[in-house]
Amino acid sequence: MRTLIDIPQPDLENLDALSAKRNLPRAAVVREAIAEYLARHAHDSSQAFGLWGEQKRRDSVAYQRKVRAEW
């Protein structure tokens, strides 16, 4: 898919220098950068923290009633 983005001139110059150094087209370097960014920022919902933690199949209404009964 093609897309249109604005890249600041200094970043574009650095991107062109990197592309030349690696002997790759600019588009290939951008695709690689996007893939690395997405991999780094992907999250696994099973790694969630907080109230439920490891308690995956707990009845939330029953839990709510139990907690409120403690008040």
PDB file of N, CA, C and O in Angstrom:
ATOM      1  N   MET A   1       0.837  -1.173   0.000  1.00  0.00           N
ATOM      2  CA  MET A   1       0.000   0.000   0.000  1.00  0.00           C
ATOM      3  C   MET A   1       0.884   1.239   0.000  1.00  0.00           C
ATOM      4  O   MET A   1       1.907   1.293   0.682  1.00  0.00           O
ATOM      5  N   ARG A   2       0.487   2.185  -0.743  1.00  0.00           N
ATOM      6  CA  ARG A   2       1.226   3.444  -0.758  1.00  0.00           C
ATOM      7  C   ARG A   2       0.574   4.416   0.207  1.00  0.00           C
ATOM      8  O   ARG A   2      -0.641   4.415   0.404  1.00  0.00           O
ATOM      9  N   THR A   3       1.417   5.243   0.801  1.00  0.00           N
ATOM     10  CA  THR A   3       0.897   6.255   1.722  1.00  0.00           C
ATOM     11  C   THR A   3       1.727   7.519   1.587  1.00  0.00           C
ATOM     12  O   THR A   3       2.873   7.481   1.139  1.00  0.00           O
ATOM     13  N   LEU A   4       1.148   8.611   1.969  1.00  0.00           N
ATOM     14  CA  LEU A   4       1.812   9.906   1.894  1.00  0.00           C
ATOM     15  C   LEU A   4       2.059  10.399   3.308  1.00  0.00           C
ATOM     16  O   LEU A   4       1.124  10.512   4.101  1.00  0.00           O
ATOM     17  N   ILE A   5       3.317  10.694   3.629  1.00  0.00           N
ATOM     18  CA  ILE A   5       3.666  11.216   4.952  1.00  0.00           C
ATOM     19  C   ILE A   5       4.611  12.405   4.795  1.00  0.00           C
ATOM     20  O   ILE A   5       5.330  12.529   3.804  1.00  0.00           O
ATOM     21  N   ASP A   6       4.586  13.261   5.792  1.00  0.00           N
ATOM     22  CA  ASP A   6       5.519  14.383   5.821  1.00  0.00           C
ATOM     23  C   ASP A   6       6.681  14.013   6.724  1.00  0.00           C
ATOM     24  O   ASP A   6       6.489  13.612   7.872  1.00  0.00           O
ATOM     25  N   ILE A   7       7.891  14.151   6.191  1.00  0.00           N
ATOM     26  CA  ILE A   7       9.102  13.853   6.957  1.00  0.00           C
ATOM     27  C   ILE A   7       9.930  15.133   7.004  1.00  0.00           C
ATOM     28  O   ILE A   7      10.212  15.723   5.961  1.00  0.00           O
ATOM     29  N   PRO A   8      10.322  15.568   8.195  1.00  0.00           N
ATOM     30  CA  PRO A   8      11.155  16.778   8.286  1.00  0.00           C
ATOM     31  C   PRO A   8      12.446  16.611   7.468  1.00  0.00           C
ATOM     32  O   PRO A   8      13.009  15.520   7.381  1.00  0.00           O
ATOM     33  N   GLN A   9      12.883  17.695   6.889  1.00  0.00           N
ATOM     34  CA  GLN A   9      14.054  17.666   6.005  1.00  0.00           C
ATOM     35  C   GLN A   9      15.288  17.025   6.654  1.00  0.00           C
ATOM     36  O   GLN A   9      15.947  16.214   6.003  1.00  0.00           O
ATOM     37  N   PRO A  10      15.628  17.351   7.906  1.00  0.00           N
ATOM     38  CA  PRO A  10      16.809  16.707   8.499  1.00  0.00           C
ATOM     39  C   PRO A  10      16.652  15.178   8.604  1.00  0.00           C
ATOM     40  O   PRO A  10      17.611  14.436   8.389  1.00  0.00           O
ATOM     41  N   ASP A  11      15.447  14.721   8.933  1.00  0.00           N
ATOM     42  CA  ASP A  11      15.215  13.276   9.009  1.00  0.00           C
ATOM     43  C   ASP A  11      15.309  12.643   7.636  1.00  0.00           C
ATOM     44  O   ASP A  11      15.837  11.541   7.489  1.00  0.00           O
ATOM     45  N   LEU A  12      14.796  13.339   6.626  1.00  0.00           N
ATOM     46  CA  LEU A  12      14.865  12.817   5.263  1.00  0.00           C
ATOM     47  C   LEU A  12      16.313  12.706   4.785  1.00  0.00           C
ATOM     48  O   LEU A  12      16.676  11.749   4.100  1.00  0.00           O
ATOM     49  N   GLU A  13      17.127  13.679   5.146  1.00  0.00           N
ATOM     50  CA  GLU A  13      18.545  13.630   4.775  1.00  0.00           C
ATOM     51  C   GLU A  13      19.245  12.465   5.471  1.00  0.00           C
ATOM     52  O   GLU A  13      20.054  11.768   4.858  1.00  0.00           O
ATOM     53  N   ASN A  14      18.932  12.254   6.753  1.00  0.00           N
ATOM     54  CA  ASN A  14      19.510  11.115   7.480  1.00  0.00           C
ATOM     55  C   ASN A  14      19.022   9.793   6.902  1.00  0.00           C
ATOM     56  O   ASN A  14      19.787   8.833   6.806  1.00  0.00           O
ATOM     57  N   LEU A  15      17.764   9.743   6.521  1.00  0.00           N
ATOM     58  CA  LEU A  15      17.204   8.541   5.911  1.00  0.00           C
ATOM     59  C   LEU A  15      17.890   8.238   4.581  1.00  0.00           C
ATOM     60  O   LEU A  15      18.216   7.086   4.294  1.00  0.00           O
ATOM     61  N   ASP A  16      18.103   9.257   3.783  1.00  0.00           N
ATOM     62  CA  ASP A  16      18.796   9.074   2.506  1.00  0.00           C
ATOM     63  C   ASP A  16      20.235   8.609   2.719  1.00  0.00           C
ATOM     64  O   ASP A  16      20.733   7.760   1.980  1.00  0.00           O
ATOM     65  N   ALA A  17      20.902   9.169   3.731  1.00  0.00           N
ATOM     66  CA  ALA A  17      22.282   8.756   4.015  1.00  0.00           C
ATOM     67  C   ALA A  17      22.314   7.288   4.448  1.00  0.00           C
ATOM     68  O   ALA A  17      23.184   6.529   4.022  1.00  0.00           O
ATOM     69  N   LEU A  18      21.368   6.899   5.290  1.00  0.00           N
ATOM     70  CA  LEU A  18      21.304   5.504   5.734  1.00  0.00           C
ATOM     71  C   LEU A  18      20.987   4.574   4.569  1.00  0.00           C
ATOM     72  O   LEU A  18      21.556   3.489   4.456  1.00  0.00           O
ATOM     73  N   SER A  19      20.087   5.004   3.718  1.00  0.00           N
ATOM     74  CA  SER A  19      19.734   4.197   2.542  1.00  0.00           C
ATOM     75  C   SER A  19      20.948   3.982   1.649  1.00  0.00           C
ATOM     76  O   SER A  19      21.183   2.873   1.167  1.00  0.00           O
ATOM     77  N   ALA A  20      21.720   5.043   1.428  1.00  0.00           N
ATOM     78  CA  ALA A  20      22.911   4.938   0.592  1.00  0.00           C
ATOM     79  C   ALA A  20      23.958   4.037   1.244  1.00  0.00           C
ATOM     80  O   ALA A  20      24.592   3.221   0.576  1.00  0.00           O
ATOM     81  N   LYS A  21      24.130   4.195   2.547  1.00  0.00           N
ATOM     82  CA  LYS A  21      25.114   3.394   3.279  1.00  0.00           C
ATOM     83  C   LYS A  21      24.778   1.903   3.214  1.00  0.00           C
ATOM     84  O   LYS A  21      25.667   1.062   3.085  1.00  0.00           O
ATOM     85  N   ARG A  22      23.492   1.589   3.305  1.00  0.00           N
ATOM     86  CA  ARG A  22      23.060   0.190   3.299  1.00  0.00           C
ATOM     87  C   ARG A  22      22.756  -0.322   1.889  1.00  0.00           C
ATOM     88  O   ARG A  22      22.430  -1.493   1.693  1.00  0.00           O
ATOM     89  N   ASN A  23      22.870   0.578   0.918  1.00  0.00           N
ATOM     90  CA  ASN A  23      22.619   0.228  -0.481  1.00  0.00           C
ATOM     91  C   ASN A  23      21.207  -0.348  -0.656  1.00  0.00           C
ATOM     92  O   ASN A  23      21.001  -1.361  -1.324  1.00  0.00           O
ATOM     93  N   LEU A  24      20.246   0.340  -0.026  1.00  0.00           N
ATOM     94  CA  LEU A  24      18.841  -0.048  -0.099  1.00  0.00           C
ATOM     95  C   LEU A  24      18.012   1.143  -0.546  1.00  0.00           C
ATOM     96  O   LEU A  24      18.393   2.289  -0.310  1.00  0.00           O
ATOM     97  N   PRO A  25      16.897   0.887  -1.182  1.00  0.00           N
ATOM     98  CA  PRO A  25      16.011   2.010  -1.501  1.00  0.00           C
ATOM     99  C   PRO A  25      15.436   2.621  -0.227  1.00  0.00           C
ATOM    100  O   PRO A  25      15.294   1.939   0.788  1.00  0.00           O
ATOM    101  N   ARG A  26      15.113   3.881  -0.285  1.00  0.00           N
ATOM    102  CA  ARG A  26      14.548   4.578   0.866  1.00  0.00           C
ATOM    103  C   ARG A  26      13.297   3.851   1.376  1.00  0.00           C
ATOM    104  O   ARG A  26      13.112   3.707   2.584  1.00  0.00           O
ATOM    105  N   ALA A  27      12.456   3.402   0.469  1.00  0.00           N
ATOM    106  CA  ALA A  27      11.220   2.725   0.865  1.00  0.00           C
ATOM    107  C   ALA A  27      11.494   1.468   1.684  1.00  0.00           C
ATOM    108  O   ALA A  27      10.755   1.164   2.620  1.00  0.00           O
ATOM    109  N   ALA A  28      12.554   0.734   1.338  1.00  0.00           N
ATOM    110  CA  ALA A  28      12.896  -0.480   2.084  1.00  0.00           C
ATOM    111  C   ALA A  28      13.314  -0.146   3.505  1.00  0.00           C
ATOM    112  O   ALA A  28      12.961  -0.855   4.447  1.00  0.00           O
ATOM    113  N   VAL A  29      14.060   0.925   3.654  1.00  0.00           N
ATOM    114  CA  VAL A  29      14.494   1.340   4.992  1.00  0.00           C
ATOM    115  C   VAL A  29      13.292   1.797   5.816  1.00  0.00           C
ATOM    116  O   VAL A  29      13.214   1.501   7.008  1.00  0.00           O
ATOM    117  N   VAL A  30      12.369   2.504   5.203  1.00  0.00           N
ATOM    118  CA  VAL A  30      11.170   2.957   5.916  1.00  0.00           C
ATOM    119  C   VAL A  30      10.318   1.756   6.322  1.00  0.00           C
ATOM    120  O   VAL A  30       9.827   1.705   7.450  1.00  0.00           O
ATOM    121  N   ARG A  31      10.135   0.788   5.417  1.00  0.00           N
ATOM    122  CA  ARG A  31       9.366  -0.414   5.762  1.00  0.00           C
ATOM    123  C   ARG A  31      10.010  -1.156   6.933  1.00  0.00           C
ATOM    124  O   ARG A  31       9.317  -1.616   7.841  1.00  0.00           O
ATOM    125  N   GLU A  32      11.329  -1.267   6.905  1.00  0.00           N
ATOM    126  CA  GLU A  32      12.053  -1.934   7.987  1.00  0.00           C
ATOM    127  C   GLU A  32      11.867  -1.182   9.307  1.00  0.00           C
ATOM    128  O   GLU A  32      11.664  -1.798  10.353  1.00  0.00           O
ATOM    129  N   ALA A  33      11.937   0.133   9.254  1.00  0.00           N
ATOM    130  CA  ALA A  33      11.773   0.945  10.463  1.00  0.00           C
ATOM    131  C   ALA A  33      10.366   0.786  11.040  1.00  0.00           C
ATOM    132  O   ALA A  33      10.199   0.692  12.256  1.00  0.00           O
ATOM    133  N   ILE A  34       9.367   0.757  10.176  1.00  0.00           N
ATOM    134  CA  ILE A  34       7.994   0.580  10.644  1.00  0.00           C
ATOM    135  C   ILE A  34       7.823  -0.790  11.282  1.00  0.00           C
ATOM    136  O   ILE A  34       7.211  -0.905  12.344  1.00  0.00           O
ATOM    137  N   ALA A  35       8.354  -1.823  10.653  1.00  0.00           N
ATOM    138  CA  ALA A  35       8.250  -3.178  11.202  1.00  0.00           C
ATOM    139  C   ALA A  35       8.918  -3.260  12.572  1.00  0.00           C
ATOM    140  O   ALA A  35       8.364  -3.862  13.492  1.00  0.00           O
ATOM    141  N   GLU A  36      10.096  -2.663  12.718  1.00  0.00           N
ATOM    142  CA  GLU A  36      10.791  -2.674  14.006  1.00  0.00           C
ATOM    143  C   GLU A  36      10.010  -1.899  15.067  1.00  0.00           C
ATOM    144  O   GLU A  36       9.931  -2.322  16.220  1.00  0.00           O
ATOM    145  N   TYR A  37       9.439  -0.774  14.674  1.00  0.00           N
ATOM    146  CA  TYR A  37       8.652   0.037  15.617  1.00  0.00           C
ATOM    147  C   TYR A  37       7.439  -0.746  16.104  1.00  0.00           C
ATOM    148  O   TYR A  37       7.160  -0.783  17.302  1.00  0.00           O
ATOM    149  N   LEU A  38       6.724  -1.368  15.183  1.00  0.00           N
ATOM    150  CA  LEU A  38       5.533  -2.125  15.555  1.00  0.00           C
ATOM    151  C   LEU A  38       5.885  -3.320  16.435  1.00  0.00           C
ATOM    152  O   LEU A  38       5.156  -3.624  17.379  1.00  0.00           O
ATOM    153  N   ALA A  39       6.972  -3.989  16.146  1.00  0.00           N
ATOM    154  CA  ALA A  39       7.387  -5.125  16.969  1.00  0.00           C
ATOM    155  C   ALA A  39       7.758  -4.671  18.381  1.00  0.00           C
ATOM    156  O   ALA A  39       7.443  -5.344  19.362  1.00  0.00           O
ATOM    157  N   ARG A  40       8.422  -3.536  18.471  1.00  0.00           N
ATOM    158  CA  ARG A  40       8.846  -3.025  19.774  1.00  0.00           C
ATOM    159  C   ARG A  40       7.659  -2.555  20.611  1.00  0.00           C
ATOM    160  O   ARG A  40       7.697  -2.635  21.839  1.00  0.00           O
ATOM    161  N   HIS A  41       6.611  -2.070  19.961  1.00  0.00           N
ATOM    162  CA  HIS A  41       5.474  -1.526  20.687  1.00  0.00           C
ATOM    163  C   HIS A  41       4.279  -2.470  20.752  1.00  0.00           C
ATOM    164  O   HIS A  41       3.237  -2.118  21.304  1.00  0.00           O
ATOM    165  N   ALA A  42       4.426  -3.641  20.202  1.00  0.00           N
ATOM    166  CA  ALA A  42       3.340  -4.625  20.306  1.00  0.00           C
ATOM    167  C   ALA A  42       3.249  -5.064  21.753  1.00  0.00           C
ATOM    168  O   ALA A  42       4.254  -5.130  22.460  1.00  0.00           O
ATOM    169  N   HIS A  43       2.048  -5.360  22.182  1.00  0.00           N
ATOM    170  CA  HIS A  43       1.896  -5.814  23.559  1.00  0.00           C
ATOM    171  C   HIS A  43       1.055  -7.078  23.581  1.00  0.00           C
ATOM    172  O   HIS A  43       0.178  -7.288  22.743  1.00  0.00           O
ATOM    173  N   ASP A  44       1.341  -7.880  24.531  1.00  0.00           N
ATOM    174  CA  ASP A  44       0.630  -9.134  24.725  1.00  0.00           C
ATOM    175  C   ASP A  44      -0.343  -8.923  25.868  1.00  0.00           C
ATOM    176  O   ASP A  44       0.067  -8.649  26.995  1.00  0.00           O
ATOM    177  N   SER A  45      -1.628  -9.047  25.584  1.00  0.00           N
ATOM    178  CA  SER A  45      -2.620  -8.777  26.622  1.00  0.00           C
ATOM    179  C   SER A  45      -2.512  -9.743  27.796  1.00  0.00           C
ATOM    180  O   SER A  45      -2.999  -9.441  28.886  1.00  0.00           O
ATOM    181  N   SER A  46      -1.880 -10.904  27.592  1.00  0.00           N
ATOM    182  CA  SER A  46      -1.715 -11.830  28.708  1.00  0.00           C
ATOM    183  C   SER A  46      -0.662 -11.328  29.695  1.00  0.00           C
ATOM    184  O   SER A  46      -0.543 -11.855  30.802  1.00  0.00           O
ATOM    185  N   GLN A  47       0.088 -10.324  29.300  1.00  0.00           N
ATOM    186  CA  GLN A  47       1.089  -9.747  30.182  1.00  0.00           C
ATOM    187  C   GLN A  47       0.517  -8.576  30.976  1.00  0.00           C
ATOM    188  O   GLN A  47       1.263  -7.828  31.609  1.00  0.00           O
ATOM    189  N   ALA A  48      -0.794  -8.418  30.942  1.00  0.00           N
ATOM    190  CA  ALA A  48      -1.431  -7.296  31.624  1.00  0.00           C
ATOM    191  C   ALA A  48      -1.211  -7.376  33.130  1.00  0.00           C
ATOM    192  O   ALA A  48      -0.992  -8.450  33.691  1.00  0.00           O
ATOM    193  N   PHE A  49      -1.276  -6.238  33.749  1.00  0.00           N
ATOM    194  CA  PHE A  49      -1.158  -6.189  35.190  1.00  0.00           C
ATOM    195  C   PHE A  49      -2.346  -5.415  35.728  1.00  0.00           C
ATOM    196  O   PHE A  49      -3.096  -4.801  34.969  1.00  0.00           O
ATOM    197  N   GLY A  50      -2.508  -5.447  37.004  1.00  0.00           N
ATOM    198  CA  GLY A  50      -3.590  -4.688  37.594  1.00  0.00           C
ATOM    199  C   GLY A  50      -4.516  -5.577  38.384  1.00  0.00           C
ATOM    200  O   GLY A  50      -4.099  -6.588  38.949  1.00  0.00           O
ATOM    201  N   LEU A  51      -5.745  -5.203  38.419  1.00  0.00           N
ATOM    202  CA  LEU A  51      -6.724  -5.859  39.265  1.00  0.00           C
ATOM    203  C   LEU A  51      -6.864  -7.342  38.976  1.00  0.00           C
ATOM    204  O   LEU A  51      -6.904  -8.151  39.903  1.00  0.00           O
ATOM    205  N   TRP A  52      -6.940  -7.709  37.709  1.00  0.00           N
ATOM    206  CA  TRP A  52      -7.220  -9.106  37.373  1.00  0.00           C
ATOM    207  C   TRP A  52      -5.969  -9.957  37.286  1.00  0.00           C
ATOM    208  O   TRP A  52      -6.013 -11.139  37.627  1.00  0.00           O
ATOM    209  N   GLY A  53      -4.861  -9.400  36.842  1.00  0.00           N
ATOM    210  CA  GLY A  53      -3.609 -10.155  36.770  1.00  0.00           C
ATOM    211  C   GLY A  53      -3.764 -11.512  36.121  1.00  0.00           C
ATOM    212  O   GLY A  53      -4.192 -11.608  34.971  1.00  0.00           O
ATOM    213  N   GLU A  54      -3.420 -12.555  36.844  1.00  0.00           N
ATOM    214  CA  GLU A  54      -3.473 -13.917  36.319  1.00  0.00           C
ATOM    215  C   GLU A  54      -4.862 -14.545  36.408  1.00  0.00           C
ATOM    216  O   GLU A  54      -5.052 -15.662  35.926  1.00  0.00           O
ATOM    217  N   GLN A  55      -5.813 -13.879  36.994  1.00  0.00           N
ATOM    218  CA  GLN A  55      -7.147 -14.437  37.203  1.00  0.00           C
ATOM    219  C   GLN A  55      -7.982 -14.250  35.943  1.00  0.00           C
ATOM    220  O   GLN A  55      -8.830 -13.359  35.887  1.00  0.00           O
ATOM    221  N   LYS A  56      -7.751 -15.075  34.939  1.00  0.00           N
ATOM    222  CA  LYS A  56      -8.328 -14.862  33.620  1.00  0.00           C
ATOM    223  C   LYS A  56      -9.815 -15.184  33.537  1.00  0.00           C
ATOM    224  O   LYS A  56     -10.555 -14.448  32.884  1.00  0.00           O
ATOM    225  N   ARG A  57     -10.271 -16.240  34.163  1.00  0.00           N
ATOM    226  CA  ARG A  57     -11.649 -16.673  33.961  1.00  0.00           C
ATOM    227  C   ARG A  57     -12.506 -16.481  35.208  1.00  0.00           C
ATOM    228  O   ARG A  57     -13.353 -17.319  35.519  1.00  0.00           O
ATOM    229  N   ARG A  58     -12.296 -15.431  35.883  1.00  0.00           N
ATOM    230  CA  ARG A  58     -13.049 -15.147  37.099  1.00  0.00           C
ATOM    231  C   ARG A  58     -14.340 -14.407  36.727  1.00  0.00           C
ATOM    232  O   ARG A  58     -14.347 -13.567  35.828  1.00  0.00           O
ATOM    233  N   ASP A  59     -15.415 -14.726  37.421  1.00  0.00           N
ATOM    234  CA  ASP A  59     -16.688 -14.045  37.217  1.00  0.00           C
ATOM    235  C   ASP A  59     -16.584 -12.649  37.801  1.00  0.00           C
ATOM    236  O   ASP A  59     -16.485 -12.491  39.017  1.00  0.00           O
ATOM    237  N   SER A  60     -16.604 -11.650  36.961  1.00  0.00           N
ATOM    238  CA  SER A  60     -16.378 -10.286  37.424  1.00  0.00           C
ATOM    239  C   SER A  60     -17.502  -9.778  38.326  1.00  0.00           C
ATOM    240  O   SER A  60     -17.242  -9.022  39.262  1.00  0.00           O
ATOM    241  N   VAL A  61     -18.747 -10.181  38.060  1.00  0.00           N
ATOM    242  CA  VAL A  61     -19.865  -9.730  38.895  1.00  0.00           C
ATOM    243  C   VAL A  61     -19.751 -10.336  40.293  1.00  0.00           C
ATOM    244  O   VAL A  61     -19.958  -9.647  41.292  1.00  0.00           O
ATOM    245  N   ALA A  62     -19.424 -11.616  40.358  1.00  0.00           N
ATOM    246  CA  ALA A  62     -19.256 -12.257  41.662  1.00  0.00           C
ATOM    247  C   ALA A  62     -18.113 -11.600  42.431  1.00  0.00           C
ATOM    248  O   ALA A  62     -18.218 -11.385  43.639  1.00  0.00           O
ATOM    249  N   TYR A  63     -17.040 -11.288  41.744  1.00  0.00           N
ATOM    250  CA  TYR A  63     -15.910 -10.621  42.391  1.00  0.00           C
ATOM    251  C   TYR A  63     -16.325  -9.245  42.912  1.00  0.00           C
ATOM    252  O   TYR A  63     -15.969  -8.863  44.027  1.00  0.00           O
ATOM    253  N   GLN A  64     -17.074  -8.510  42.105  1.00  0.00           N
ATOM    254  CA  GLN A  64     -17.533  -7.185  42.513  1.00  0.00           C
ATOM    255  C   GLN A  64     -18.402  -7.278  43.770  1.00  0.00           C
ATOM    256  O   GLN A  64     -18.241  -6.486  44.699  1.00  0.00           O
ATOM    257  N   ARG A  65     -19.302  -8.223  43.795  1.00  0.00           N
ATOM    258  CA  ARG A  65     -20.162  -8.399  44.980  1.00  0.00           C
ATOM    259  C   ARG A  65     -19.338  -8.740  46.215  1.00  0.00           C
ATOM    260  O   ARG A  65     -19.590  -8.222  47.303  1.00  0.00           O
ATOM    261  N   LYS A  66     -18.357  -9.611  46.039  1.00  0.00           N
ATOM    262  CA  LYS A  66     -17.494 -10.006  47.162  1.00  0.00           C
ATOM    263  C   LYS A  66     -16.748  -8.800  47.711  1.00  0.00           C
ATOM    264  O   LYS A  66     -16.702  -8.590  48.924  1.00  0.00           O
ATOM    265  N   VAL A  67     -16.167  -8.016  46.826  1.00  0.00           N
ATOM    266  CA  VAL A  67     -15.389  -6.851  47.256  1.00  0.00           C
ATOM    267  C   VAL A  67     -16.293  -5.829  47.934  1.00  0.00           C
ATOM    268  O   VAL A  67     -15.927  -5.258  48.961  1.00  0.00           O
ATOM    269  N   ARG A  68     -17.462  -5.598  47.368  1.00  0.00           N
ATOM    270  CA  ARG A  68     -18.371  -4.619  47.979  1.00  0.00           C
ATOM    271  C   ARG A  68     -18.900  -5.095  49.327  1.00  0.00           C
ATOM    272  O   ARG A  68     -19.204  -4.280  50.198  1.00  0.00           O
ATOM    273  N   ALA A  69     -19.008  -6.399  49.502  1.00  0.00           N
ATOM    274  CA  ALA A  69     -19.471  -6.932  50.778  1.00  0.00           C
ATOM    275  C   ALA A  69     -18.440  -6.661  51.889  1.00  0.00           C
ATOM    276  O   ALA A  69     -18.791  -6.618  53.068  1.00  0.00           O
ATOM    277  N   GLU A  70     -17.185  -6.481  51.508  1.00  0.00           N
ATOM    278  CA  GLU A  70     -16.123  -6.194  52.467  1.00  0.00           C
ATOM    279  C   GLU A  70     -16.209  -4.779  53.024  1.00  0.00           C
ATOM    280  O   GLU A  70     -15.611  -4.479  54.057  1.00  0.00           O
ATOM    281  N   TRP A  71     -16.952  -3.907  52.341  1.00  0.00           N
ATOM    282  CA  TRP A  71     -17.047  -2.522  52.793  1.00  0.00           C
ATOM    283  C   TRP A  71     -17.942  -2.495  53.961  1.00  0.00           C
ATOM    284  O   TRP A  71     -18.184  -1.430  54.528  1.00  0.00           O
TER     285      TRP A  71
END
